[in-house]
């Protein structure tokens, strides 16, 4: 599957220092079906879990946004 990042996702990644590689590693481990998904994942090096919102169409995964969740808003 091809993973692309929206302009918004790239800007959020840069703002919160989330590398595209970290997001790709999370997505490659998931078995994703068609449609929109929200993924919340703990990653080493981040104080809060990351939230990743994606859209899956055919063979393309588009990362819509990604950011760290604030304290107390887990799942």
N, C-alpha and C positions, 0 to 999 in steps of 0.2 A: 504494500500500500504506500502511496505517496502522501507525505505529510507537508502541508503548507501552513503558513502563518499569515493571518490577516494583519493589516497595518496596525490596528489597535493592539493585537497580541504582541507584535514586535515592540511597540512603545511601552506596554506594561512590563514586558520582559526586561527591557533596558532600565526602566524606572526602578523596579524591584530587584534588579540583578539576578534574574532567572535566565539561565542559559537555554538556548533552543535544544541543545543536546540533552539536558535534564528532562525537558518536556517530551522529547522524542523517545527517550528510554522508558518513560512511564507509559506512553501510548503503545509502544511495541509489545509490552507485556500484557496488554489488555486484549480481550476478544470482543471486538466492537461490531455491533449491528448497524444497519442504516438508521439515520435520524440524528437528533441532537442528544448530547450526553453531557453531564456534569461529573467530573472526577475530582475527588478530594483525596490527596495522598500526602503522607508525611515524608519529607525528604531531609536527609542529613545536611546540616549546614543552615537550615532555616528554622527560625524560632517558632513559626506557625506553619500548619499544613498548607500546601498549595491547592488552589482550586483551578481547575482547567475546564473550560467550556469548549466543546468541539461539535462539529457537524460532520457527519459521514455520508458521502454520496458516492455510490459506485466504488471506485478504488481510490478515492481521494478523501483524506482526513484534513479538514480545515480547522485550525485552532482559532477560535473566535476571541478568547481572552484567557489570561492566566495571571493570578495574583495570590499573595498569601492571605489566608483567612485571619481575621482578627480574633483575639483571645475570647474563648467562650462560645464560638460559633461553629464548633466541630460538628460535621454531619448533621 
